[in-house]
């Protein structure tokens, strides 16, 4: 039994959704899983549930915020037999055509956090998603009603309140479409362990090149996350 996920092999499905927020994990299980799901972890408040989505096994496990916290959870999920991780959460949007509530599919993740580099034993590394999952997510998103869908590289940053107003412009100049806090760690661990991984996120903030930000309303955020979650559940069990 791992230290932080107090569960046994078989408690989690092979496909796991990974939100940062424990309460979002509960919301996902209650809203999108079939009836009959069960709680499989509550250690340190890191809530996790296992059930089914459209009859197929699926789990959800919260990770906390940032690479160090999420990395522990990803590692322990793999110890418990998980072979596909799908990060579900929010990101800041860098694209000119982005709107609040849009869906972002992270093709690759440049890291502004040193933790993935330390894990990979490389000075620089931009890990990528599993391309078949990227294809599936993009196809399902465009066939459904998820609003605008953006596929491209994202930045994983360990700083939420960045005092440097030049970072957004620098990241955007290199073609990044979003900024979030865990994808690079997930993609790096997945590469080292040989499993599948994808990050799908809802745009919760618009990030201007000046360093200014605009935050989504609670109503827009809920609608955007619900749209993103329908895609993510389908991708996870595909």
C-alpha positions as CSV (number, residue, x, y, z in Angstrom):
1,X,0.0,0.0,0.0
2,X,1.5,3.4,-1.0
3,X,2.0,6.1,1.7
4,X,-0.4,8.8,0.3
5,X,-3.0,6.7,-1.5
6,X,-4.1,4.3,1.1
7,X,-5.5,1.8,-1.4
8,X,-4.7,-1.7,-2.7
9,X,-4.1,-2.9,-6.3
10,X,-7.4,-3.2,-8.0
11,X,-9.0,-0.3,-6.0
12,X,-8.4,2.0,-9.0
13,X,-9.4,1.4,-12.6
14,X,-6.6,1.4,-15.1
15,X,-7.9,4.8,-16.4
16,X,-7.8,7.7,-13.9
17,X,-8.9,11.3,-14.2
18,X,-6.7,13.6,-12.2
19,X,-8.1,17.0,-11.0
20,X,-6.1,19.1,-8.6
21,X,-9.1,19.9,-6.3
22,X,-10.4,17.1,-4.0
23,X,-13.9,18.7,-4.1
24,X,-13.8,18.6,-7.9
25,X,-13.0,14.8,-7.7
26,X,-16.1,14.4,-5.7
27,X,-18.1,16.5,-8.1
28,X,-16.8,14.5,-11.1
29,X,-17.8,11.1,-9.5
30,X,-21.2,12.4,-8.5
31,X,-22.0,14.1,-11.8
32,X,-20.3,12.0,-14.5
33,X,-19.9,8.4,-13.1
34,X,-22.6,5.8,-13.3
35,X,-24.4,5.0,-10.0
36,X,-22.6,2.8,-7.6
37,X,-19.2,4.5,-7.5
38,X,-17.1,4.1,-4.3
39,X,-14.5,6.2,-2.4
40,X,-11.1,4.6,-2.5
41,X,-8.9,7.2,-0.9
42,X,-9.3,10.0,1.7
43,X,-5.7,10.2,3.0
44,X,-4.6,13.8,3.6
45,X,-7.9,14.9,2.1
46,X,-6.8,13.7,-1.4
47,X,-10.2,12.2,-2.4
48,X,-10.4,9.4,-4.9
49,X,-13.3,7.4,-6.3
50,X,-13.8,4.4,-8.6
51,X,-16.8,3.6,-10.6
52,X,-17.9,3.3,-14.3
53,X,-18.6,5.8,-17.1
54,X,-21.1,4.4,-19.6
55,X,-20.4,1.0,-18.2
56,X,-16.6,1.2,-18.5
57,X,-14.3,1.2,-15.4
58,X,-12.9,4.6,-14.5
59,X,-11.4,6.4,-11.4
60,X,-10.8,9.9,-10.3
61,X,-8.1,11.0,-7.9
62,X,-7.2,14.5,-6.8
63,X,-3.6,15.5,-7.0
64,X,-3.2,18.8,-5.2
65,X,-1.5,21.8,-6.9
66,X,1.9,21.9,-8.5
67,X,4.4,19.3,-9.7
68,X,5.7,18.0,-6.4
69,X,2.2,17.2,-5.0
70,X,0.9,15.8,-8.3
71,X,4.1,13.8,-8.9
72,X,3.6,11.8,-5.7
73,X,0.0,11.0,-6.7
74,X,0.9,10.0,-10.3
75,X,3.7,7.8,-9.0
76,X,1.5,6.0,-6.5
77,X,-1.3,5.5,-9.0
78,X,1.2,3.7,-11.3
79,X,2.3,1.6,-8.3
80,X,-1.4,0.6,-8.0
81,X,-1.6,-0.6,-11.6
82,X,-2.9,2.5,-13.4
83,X,-1.9,2.7,-17.1
84,X,-3.6,5.9,-18.3
85,X,-3.7,9.3,-16.6
86,X,-5.9,12.1,-17.8
87,X,-5.3,15.5,-16.1
88,X,-8.5,17.5,-15.9
89,X,-8.4,21.0,-14.6
90,X,-8.0,24.7,-15.6
91,X,-5.4,26.8,-17.3
92,X,-4.7,30.3,-18.3
93,X,-5.2,31.0,-22.0
94,X,-2.4,32.6,-24.0
95,X,-4.0,32.4,-27.5
96,X,-5.4,35.5,-29.2
97,X,-8.6,33.7,-30.2
98,X,-9.3,32.1,-26.9
99,X,-12.4,32.8,-24.8
100,X,-13.4,31.9,-21.2
101,X,-14.5,28.3,-21.0
102,X,-12.7,27.1,-24.1
103,X,-11.1,23.6,-24.0
104,X,-7.3,23.2,-24.2
105,X,-5.7,19.9,-25.1
106,X,-2.0,19.9,-24.1
107,X,0.1,18.4,-26.9
108,X,3.3,18.9,-25.0
109,X,4.3,20.7,-21.8
110,X,7.3,23.0,-21.4
111,X,8.3,23.2,-17.8
112,X,9.0,26.4,-15.9
113,X,9.3,24.2,-12.8
114,X,12.5,22.2,-12.1
115,X,10.8,19.1,-10.6
116,X,10.2,17.4,-14.0
117,X,13.8,18.0,-15.0
118,X,15.1,16.5,-11.8
119,X,12.9,13.5,-12.3
120,X,13.9,13.1,-16.0
121,X,17.6,13.6,-15.1
122,X,17.9,16.2,-17.9
123,X,18.7,19.9,-17.9
124,X,15.9,20.6,-20.4
125,X,12.9,18.5,-21.5
126,X,9.5,19.2,-23.0
127,X,7.5,15.9,-22.6
128,X,4.5,15.2,-24.8
129,X,1.1,13.6,-24.4
130,X,0.2,10.3,-25.8
131,X,-0.8,11.2,-29.4
132,X,-3.6,8.7,-29.8
133,X,-5.3,10.4,-26.8
134,X,-4.7,13.8,-28.3
135,X,-6.4,12.6,-31.5
136,X,-9.3,11.1,-29.6
137,X,-9.8,14.3,-27.5
138,X,-9.7,16.6,-30.5
139,X,-12.1,14.4,-32.5
140,X,-14.6,14.1,-29.6
141,X,-14.4,17.8,-28.8
142,X,-15.1,18.9,-32.4
143,X,-17.9,16.4,-32.8
144,X,-19.6,17.6,-29.6
145,X,-20.6,20.9,-28.1
146,X,-17.5,21.9,-26.2
147,X,-17.2,25.3,-27.8
148,X,-13.8,26.2,-29.2
149,X,-11.0,23.6,-28.8
150,X,-7.3,24.5,-28.9
151,X,-4.6,21.8,-29.4
152,X,-1.0,22.8,-28.7
153,X,1.9,23.0,-26.2
154,X,1.3,24.4,-22.8
155,X,3.6,25.7,-20.0
156,X,3.8,24.1,-16.6
157,X,4.7,26.7,-14.0
158,X,5.1,26.4,-10.2
159,X,4.3,30.1,-9.7
160,X,0.6,31.1,-9.7
161,X,1.2,34.7,-8.7
162,X,4.1,35.5,-11.0
163,X,5.9,38.8,-10.1
164,X,7.5,38.9,-13.5
165,X,5.1,40.6,-16.0
166,X,7.2,39.5,-19.0
167,X,6.6,35.7,-18.7
168,X,3.3,35.5,-20.6
169,X,4.7,37.3,-23.7
170,X,7.8,35.1,-23.6
171,X,5.8,31.9,-23.5
172,X,3.3,33.1,-26.1
173,X,6.2,34.0,-28.5
174,X,7.2,30.3,-28.5
175,X,3.7,29.1,-29.5
176,X,2.4,28.0,-26.1
177,X,-1.4,28.2,-25.8
178,X,-1.9,27.8,-22.1
179,X,-0.3,27.9,-18.6
180,X,-1.0,25.4,-15.9
181,X,0.7,23.6,-13.0
182,X,0.9,19.8,-13.4
183,X,1.0,18.5,-17.0
184,X,4.8,18.5,-17.5
185,X,5.2,16.3,-14.3
186,X,2.5,13.9,-15.5
187,X,3.9,13.6,-19.0
188,X,7.5,13.1,-17.7
189,X,6.5,10.4,-15.2
190,X,4.3,8.7,-17.9
191,X,7.3,8.7,-20.3
192,X,9.6,7.2,-17.7
193,X,7.1,4.6,-16.7
194,X,5.8,3.8,-20.2
195,X,2.1,4.6,-19.6
196,X,-0.4,6.9,-21.4
197,X,-1.1,10.5,-20.4
198,X,-3.1,13.5,-21.5
199,X,-3.9,16.9,-20.0
200,X,-7.3,18.5,-20.9
201,X,-8.2,21.8,-19.4
202,X,-10.7,24.6,-19.3
203,X,-9.6,28.2,-19.9
204,X,-10.3,29.9,-16.6
205,X,-8.1,33.0,-17.1
206,X,-7.1,35.1,-20.1
207,X,-3.4,36.0,-19.9
208,X,-2.3,39.2,-21.7
209,X,1.2,39.8,-23.0
210,X,1.4,42.8,-20.7
211,X,1.1,40.5,-17.7
212,X,-2.5,41.4,-16.9
213,X,-5.1,38.7,-16.3
214,X,-8.8,38.4,-16.6
215,X,-10.6,35.7,-14.5
216,X,-13.7,33.7,-15.5
217,X,-17.0,33.9,-13.6
218,X,-18.1,31.0,-11.5
219,X,-21.0,30.3,-13.9
220,X,-18.8,30.3,-16.9
221,X,-16.2,28.1,-15.2
222,X,-18.8,25.5,-14.2
223,X,-20.2,25.3,-17.8
224,X,-16.7,25.1,-19.3
225,X,-15.5,22.4,-16.9
226,X,-18.7,20.3,-17.5
227,X,-18.1,20.5,-21.2
228,X,-14.4,19.5,-20.8
229,X,-15.3,16.7,-18.4
230,X,-17.7,15.0,-20.8
231,X,-14.8,14.8,-23.3
232,X,-12.3,13.7,-20.7
233,X,-14.4,10.8,-19.4
234,X,-14.9,9.5,-22.9
235,X,-11.1,9.8,-23.6
236,X,-10.2,8.1,-20.4
237,X,-12.3,5.0,-21.2
238,X,-11.6,5.0,-25.0
